[in-house]
Amino acid sequence: MKIDARSCFEAAIGDLGVKRLRLMSYWDLHEPVQGHYYFHELDWQVEQAERSGTQVSLCLGLRQPRWPESHWPAWAKELPREGWQTALLLYITEVVTRYKDYSCIASYQLENEALLKSFGLDGDFDRKRLRDEFKLIKQLDSTRPIIMSTSDAWGIPLRAPRADLYGFSIYRYLYDGKKHDYIQSTRTPRFYRVRAKLIRALCNRDVYIHELQAEPWGPIATIDMPVTEQYLSMNLNRIKEAIAYARSTALLPADLWGLEWWYWLKTTQGKPEIWRYLRSVFTERFDNK
């Protein structure tokens, strides 16, 4: 969004009142040269969370939020399968070892919508690799739960790896490229309640909303759309609707996705309404209590 990342982070904690964050450990950014690690920004983020008492869910692995979803270093793409898988495990080891002693780390997320083949580029959907990653993380740090996300779709996670906790992504207002128009999901809160109930019954695992849409989803990148176009899929009223919808599912806590957009609207567009509203939401402690 062409904003200052650190200012946005500080505003989220200091002004907005955020007490839970998901942070990313992008492989391509932190190991651009094989065996050489550059964690300066993630170090800063984790240290800020530690000082402020903000909980962190740290995403690990190849596939993490943000296009193109799978974040390959250029050098890893040149390796045979066995080579890059070994390198990825070494990278995960480096990340977990580096941050596991911080008390702010509340959980790890094993990849992001790891088996969703319909979105992103250059994905790898090998369950054995995921099982190896899961086992490694548990060996490195058995004290924290591992979360896996299931996407906004059907399905019950019966096969391994069996995460400690599952998260739903809920996106309700999207641009449909086939219809060339904006659409709204017809799924009711009951759909997610029933799905969560099945996961609890069959997998003995709890479920929450780990990614609730609170930013636009249009035909092109958000930064390239005028605000009027952005508001066709997300605006203040729809954020209010999304939060009410999340509460209706009873799958709390619910983590909202869209921080950079709210900050961009406030600081570069002179539109602080969403930021102000969400400040009131976070202040009232929107959680499972």
Contacts in CASP RR format, 6 or more apart in sequence:
PFRMAT RR
TARGET T0000
AUTHOR 0000-0000-0000
METHOD contacts of the structure
MODEL  1
MKIDARSCFEAAIGDLGVKRLRLMSYWDLHEPVQGHYYFHELDWQVEQAE
RSGTQVSLCLGLRQPRWPESHWPAWAKELPREGWQTALLLYITEVVTRYK
DYSCIASYQLENEALLKSFGLDGDFDRKRLRDEFKLIKQLDSTRPIIMST
SDAWGIPLRAPRADLYGFSIYRYLYDGKKHDYIQSTRTPRFYRVRAKLIR
ALCNRDVYIHELQAEPWGPIATIDMPVTEQYLSMNLNRIKEAIAYARSTA
LLPADLWGLEWWYWLKTTQGKPEIWRYLRSVFTERFDNK
1 222 0 8 1.000
1 223 0 8 1.000
1 260 0 8 1.000
1 261 0 8 1.000
1 263 0 8 1.000
1 264 0 8 1.000
2 223 0 8 1.000
2 264 0 8 1.000
3 260 0 8 1.000
3 263 0 8 1.000
3 264 0 8 1.000
3 267 0 8 1.000
3 268 0 8 1.000
5 41 0 8 1.000
6 44 0 8 1.000
7 263 0 8 1.000
7 267 0 8 1.000
8 259 0 8 1.000
8 260 0 8 1.000
8 263 0 8 1.000
9 45 0 8 1.000
9 48 0 8 1.000
10 48 0 8 1.000
11 263 0 8 1.000
12 18 0 8 1.000
12 21 0 8 1.000
12 259 0 8 1.000
12 263 0 8 1.000
13 48 0 8 1.000
13 49 0 8 1.000
13 52 0 8 1.000
13 54 0 8 1.000
14 52 0 8 1.000
15 279 0 8 1.000
16 259 0 8 1.000
16 262 0 8 1.000
16 275 0 8 1.000
16 278 0 8 1.000
16 279 0 8 1.000
16 282 0 8 1.000
17 279 0 8 1.000
17 282 0 8 1.000
17 283 0 8 1.000
18 54 0 8 1.000
18 259 0 8 1.000
18 282 0 8 1.000
19 53 0 8 1.000
19 54 0 8 1.000
19 55 0 8 1.000
19 282 0 8 1.000
20 54 0 8 1.000
20 55 0 8 1.000
20 56 0 8 1.000
20 57 0 8 1.000
20 106 0 8 1.000
20 253 0 8 1.000
20 255 0 8 1.000
21 45 0 8 1.000
21 49 0 8 1.000
21 54 0 8 1.000
21 55 0 8 1.000
21 56 0 8 1.000
21 57 0 8 1.000
22 56 0 8 1.000
22 57 0 8 1.000
22 58 0 8 1.000
22 59 0 8 1.000
22 65 0 8 1.000
22 109 0 8 1.000
22 210 0 8 1.000
22 255 0 8 1.000
23 42 0 8 1.000
23 45 0 8 1.000
23 46 0 8 1.000
23 49 0 8 1.000
23 56 0 8 1.000
23 57 0 8 1.000
23 58 0 8 1.000
23 59 0 8 1.000
24 42 0 8 1.000
24 59 0 8 1.000
24 64 0 8 1.000
24 65 0 8 1.000
24 66 0 8 1.000
25 42 0 8 1.000
25 58 0 8 1.000
25 59 0 8 1.000
25 60 0 8 1.000
25 61 0 8 1.000
25 64 0 8 1.000
25 95 0 8 1.000
26 64 0 8 1.000
26 66 0 8 1.000
26 71 0 8 1.000
27 61 0 8 1.000
27 62 0 8 1.000
27 71 0 8 1.000
27 72 0 8 1.000
27 73 0 8 1.000
27 76 0 8 1.000
27 88 0 8 1.000
27 91 0 8 1.000
28 71 0 8 1.000
28 72 0 8 1.000
28 73 0 8 1.000
28 74 0 8 1.000
29 38 0 8 1.000
29 41 0 8 1.000
29 71 0 8 1.000
30 37 0 8 1.000
30 38 0 8 1.000
30 39 0 8 1.000
30 42 0 8 1.000
30 91 0 8 1.000
30 95 0 8 1.000
31 37 0 8 1.000
31 38 0 8 1.000
31 73 0 8 1.000
31 91 0 8 1.000
31 94 0 8 1.000
32 38 0 8 1.000
32 73 0 8 1.000
32 74 0 8 1.000
33 73 0 8 1.000
33 75 0 8 1.000
34 73 0 8 1.000
34 75 0 8 1.000
34 76 0 8 1.000
34 87 0 8 1.000
35 90 0 8 1.000
37 94 0 8 1.000
39 98 0 8 1.000
46 56 0 8 1.000
46 58 0 8 1.000
46 99 0 8 1.000
46 102 0 8 1.000
46 104 0 8 1.000
46 105 0 8 1.000
48 54 0 8 1.000
49 55 0 8 1.000
49 56 0 8 1.000
49 102 0 8 1.000
49 104 0 8 1.000
50 102 0 8 1.000
50 103 0 8 1.000
50 104 0 8 1.000
53 104 0 8 1.000
54 104 0 8 1.000
55 104 0 8 1.000
55 106 0 8 1.000
56 102 0 8 1.000
56 104 0 8 1.000
56 105 0 8 1.000
56 106 0 8 1.000
57 106 0 8 1.000
57 107 0 8 1.000
57 108 0 8 1.000
57 109 0 8 1.000
57 147 0 8 1.000
57 210 0 8 1.000
58 95 0 8 1.000
58 99 0 8 1.000
58 105 0 8 1.000
58 107 0 8 1.000
58 108 0 8 1.000
58 109 0 8 1.000
59 65 0 8 1.000
59 108 0 8 1.000
59 109 0 8 1.000
59 111 0 8 1.000
59 112 0 8 1.000
60 92 0 8 1.000
60 95 0 8 1.000
60 96 0 8 1.000
60 108 0 8 1.000
60 109 0 8 1.000
60 110 0 8 1.000
60 111 0 8 1.000
60 133 0 8 1.000
60 137 0 8 1.000
61 88 0 8 1.000
61 91 0 8 1.000
61 92 0 8 1.000
61 110 0 8 1.000
61 111 0 8 1.000
61 133 0 8 1.000
62 70 0 8 1.000
62 71 0 8 1.000
62 72 0 8 1.000
62 88 0 8 1.000
62 111 0 8 1.000
62 123 0 8 1.000
62 124 0 8 1.000
63 69 0 8 1.000
63 70 0 8 1.000
63 71 0 8 1.000
63 111 0 8 1.000
63 112 0 8 1.000
63 113 0 8 1.000
63 114 0 8 1.000
63 123 0 8 1.000
63 124 0 8 1.000
64 71 0 8 1.000
64 111 0 8 1.000
64 112 0 8 1.000
65 112 0 8 1.000
65 211 0 8 1.000
65 257 0 8 1.000
67 120 0 8 1.000
67 121 0 8 1.000
68 120 0 8 1.000
68 121 0 8 1.000
68 122 0 8 1.000
69 112 0 8 1.000
69 113 0 8 1.000
69 119 0 8 1.000
69 120 0 8 1.000
69 121 0 8 1.000
69 123 0 8 1.000
70 120 0 8 1.000
70 121 0 8 1.000
70 122 0 8 1.000
70 123 0 8 1.000
70 124 0 8 1.000
72 122 0 8 1.000
76 84 0 8 1.000
76 87 0 8 1.000
76 88 0 8 1.000
77 84 0 8 1.000
77 122 0 8 1.000
79 87 0 8 1.000
85 129 0 8 1.000
85 132 0 8 1.000
88 129 0 8 1.000
88 133 0 8 1.000
89 132 0 8 1.000
89 133 0 8 1.000
89 136 0 8 1.000
92 133 0 8 1.000
92 136 0 8 1.000
92 137 0 8 1.000
93 136 0 8 1.000
93 140 0 8 1.000
96 108 0 8 1.000
96 137 0 8 1.000
96 140 0 8 1.000
96 141 0 8 1.000
97 140 0 8 1.000
99 105 0 8 1.000
100 140 0 8 1.000
100 141 0 8 1.000
100 144 0 8 1.000
105 144 0 8 1.000
106 144 0 8 1.000
107 144 0 8 1.000
107 145 0 8 1.000
107 146 0 8 1.000
107 147 0 8 1.000
107 164 0 8 1.000
107 165 0 8 1.000
108 137 0 8 1.000
108 141 0 8 1.000
108 144 0 8 1.000
108 145 0 8 1.000
108 146 0 8 1.000
108 147 0 8 1.000
109 146 0 8 1.000
109 147 0 8 1.000
109 148 0 8 1.000
109 149 0 8 1.000
109 210 0 8 1.000
110 130 0 8 1.000
110 133 0 8 1.000
110 134 0 8 1.000
110 137 0 8 1.000
110 146 0 8 1.000
110 147 0 8 1.000
110 148 0 8 1.000
110 161 0 8 1.000
110 163 0 8 1.000
111 130 0 8 1.000
111 133 0 8 1.000
111 148 0 8 1.000
112 149 0 8 1.000
113 119 0 8 1.000
113 149 0 8 1.000
113 150 0 8 1.000
113 151 0 8 1.000
113 169 0 8 1.000
114 125 0 8 1.000
114 130 0 8 1.000
114 148 0 8 1.000
114 149 0 8 1.000
115 125 0 8 1.000
115 127 0 8 1.000
116 151 0 8 1.000
116 153 0 8 1.000
117 123 0 8 1.000
117 125 0 8 1.000
127 159 0 8 1.000
127 160 0 8 1.000
127 161 0 8 1.000
130 161 0 8 1.000
131 160 0 8 1.000
131 161 0 8 1.000
133 161 0 8 1.000
134 146 0 8 1.000
134 160 0 8 1.000
134 161 0 8 1.000
134 163 0 8 1.000
135 161 0 8 1.000
137 146 0 8 1.000
138 146 0 8 1.000
145 163 0 8 1.000
145 164 0 8 1.000
145 165 0 8 1.000
146 161 0 8 1.000
146 163 0 8 1.000
146 164 0 8 1.000
146 165 0 8 1.000
147 163 0 8 1.000
147 164 0 8 1.000
147 165 0 8 1.000
147 166 0 8 1.000
147 167 0 8 1.000
147 210 0 8 1.000
148 157 0 8 1.000
148 161 0 8 1.000
148 163 0 8 1.000
148 165 0 8 1.000
148 166 0 8 1.000
148 167 0 8 1.000
149 166 0 8 1.000
149 167 0 8 1.000
149 168 0 8 1.000
149 169 0 8 1.000
149 210 0 8 1.000
149 211 0 8 1.000
150 157 0 8 1.000
150 166 0 8 1.000
150 167 0 8 1.000
150 168 0 8 1.000
150 169 0 8 1.000
151 169 0 8 1.000
152 168 0 8 1.000
152 169 0 8 1.000
152 170 0 8 1.000
152 171 0 8 1.000
152 185 0 8 1.000
154 195 0 8 1.000
155 195 0 8 1.000
156 195 0 8 1.000
156 198 0 8 1.000
156 199 0 8 1.000
156 202 0 8 1.000
156 203 0 8 1.000
157 163 0 8 1.000
157 166 0 8 1.000
157 199 0 8 1.000
157 203 0 8 1.000
157 205 0 8 1.000
158 202 0 8 1.000
158 203 0 8 1.000
162 203 0 8 1.000
162 205 0 8 1.000
163 205 0 8 1.000
164 205 0 8 1.000
165 205 0 8 1.000
165 206 0 8 1.000
165 207 0 8 1.000
165 208 0 8 1.000
166 199 0 8 1.000
166 203 0 8 1.000
166 205 0 8 1.000
166 206 0 8 1.000
166 207 0 8 1.000
167 207 0 8 1.000
167 208 0 8 1.000
167 209 0 8 1.000
167 210 0 8 1.000
167 211 0 8 1.000
168 192 0 8 1.000
168 195 0 8 1.000
168 196 0 8 1.000
168 207 0 8 1.000
168 208 0 8 1.000
168 209 0 8 1.000
168 210 0 8 1.000
168 211 0 8 1.000
168 251 0 8 1.000
169 209 0 8 1.000
169 210 0 8 1.000
169 211 0 8 1.000
170 192 0 8 1.000
170 209 0 8 1.000
170 211 0 8 1.000
170 212 0 8 1.000
170 213 0 8 1.000
170 242 0 8 1.000
170 245 0 8 1.000
170 246 0 8 1.000
170 249 0 8 1.000
171 185 0 8 1.000
171 213 0 8 1.000
171 217 0 8 1.000
172 184 0 8 1.000
172 185 0 8 1.000
172 187 0 8 1.000
172 213 0 8 1.000
172 241 0 8 1.000
172 242 0 8 1.000
172 245 0 8 1.000
173 182 0 8 1.000
173 183 0 8 1.000
173 184 0 8 1.000
173 185 0 8 1.000
173 213 0 8 1.000
173 217 0 8 1.000
173 233 0 8 1.000
173 234 0 8 1.000
173 238 0 8 1.000
174 182 0 8 1.000
174 183 0 8 1.000
174 185 0 8 1.000
174 217 0 8 1.000
174 218 0 8 1.000
174 233 0 8 1.000
175 181 0 8 1.000
175 182 0 8 1.000
175 183 0 8 1.000
175 217 0 8 1.000
175 218 0 8 1.000
175 219 0 8 1.000
175 232 0 8 1.000
175 233 0 8 1.000
176 182 0 8 1.000
176 183 0 8 1.000
177 219 0 8 1.000
180 219 0 8 1.000
182 218 0 8 1.000
182 232 0 8 1.000
182 233 0 8 1.000
189 245 0 8 1.000
189 248 0 8 1.000
189 249 0 8 1.000
189 250 0 8 1.000
192 209 0 8 1.000
192 249 0 8 1.000
192 251 0 8 1.000
193 249 0 8 1.000
193 250 0 8 1.000
193 251 0 8 1.000
195 207 0 8 1.000
196 207 0 8 1.000
196 249 0 8 1.000
196 251 0 8 1.000
199 205 0 8 1.000
199 207 0 8 1.000
200 206 0 8 1.000
200 207 0 8 1.000
207 251 0 8 1.000
208 251 0 8 1.000
208 252 0 8 1.000
208 253 0 8 1.000
208 254 0 8 1.000
208 255 0 8 1.000
208 288 0 8 1.000
209 246 0 8 1.000
209 249 0 8 1.000
209 251 0 8 1.000
209 252 0 8 1.000
209 253 0 8 1.000
209 254 0 8 1.000
209 255 0 8 1.000
210 255 0 8 1.000
211 255 0 8 1.000
211 257 0 8 1.000
212 242 0 8 1.000
212 243 0 8 1.000
212 246 0 8 1.000
212 254 0 8 1.000
212 255 0 8 1.000
212 256 0 8 1.000
212 257 0 8 1.000
213 234 0 8 1.000
213 242 0 8 1.000
213 257 0 8 1.000
214 234 0 8 1.000
214 239 0 8 1.000
214 242 0 8 1.000
214 256 0 8 1.000
214 257 0 8 1.000
214 258 0 8 1.000
214 261 0 8 1.000
214 262 0 8 1.000
214 278 0 8 1.000
215 222 0 8 1.000
215 234 0 8 1.000
215 257 0 8 1.000
215 258 0 8 1.000
215 260 0 8 1.000
215 261 0 8 1.000
215 262 0 8 1.000
216 222 0 8 1.000
216 225 0 8 1.000
216 229 0 8 1.000
216 230 0 8 1.000
216 231 0 8 1.000
216 232 0 8 1.000
216 233 0 8 1.000
216 234 0 8 1.000
216 261 0 8 1.000
217 233 0 8 1.000
217 234 0 8 1.000
218 225 0 8 1.000
218 229 0 8 1.000
218 230 0 8 1.000
218 232 0 8 1.000
218 233 0 8 1.000
219 225 0 8 1.000
222 230 0 8 1.000
222 261 0 8 1.000
227 265 0 8 1.000
227 269 0 8 1.000
227 271 0 8 1.000
230 261 0 8 1.000
234 261 0 8 1.000
235 274 0 8 1.000
236 273 0 8 1.000
236 274 0 8 1.000
236 277 0 8 1.000
239 274 0 8 1.000
239 277 0 8 1.000
239 278 0 8 1.000
240 277 0 8 1.000
242 256 0 8 1.000
243 254 0 8 1.000
243 256 0 8 1.000
243 281 0 8 1.000
243 286 0 8 1.000
246 252 0 8 1.000
246 254 0 8 1.000
247 254 0 8 1.000
252 286 0 8 1.000
252 287 0 8 1.000
252 288 0 8 1.000
253 286 0 8 1.000
253 287 0 8 1.000
253 288 0 8 1.000
254 286 0 8 1.000
256 278 0 8 1.000
262 274 0 8 1.000
262 275 0 8 1.000
262 278 0 8 1.000
263 275 0 8 1.000
265 271 0 8 1.000
265 272 0 8 1.000
265 274 0 8 1.000
265 275 0 8 1.000
266 272 0 8 1.000
266 274 0 8 1.000
266 275 0 8 1.000
END
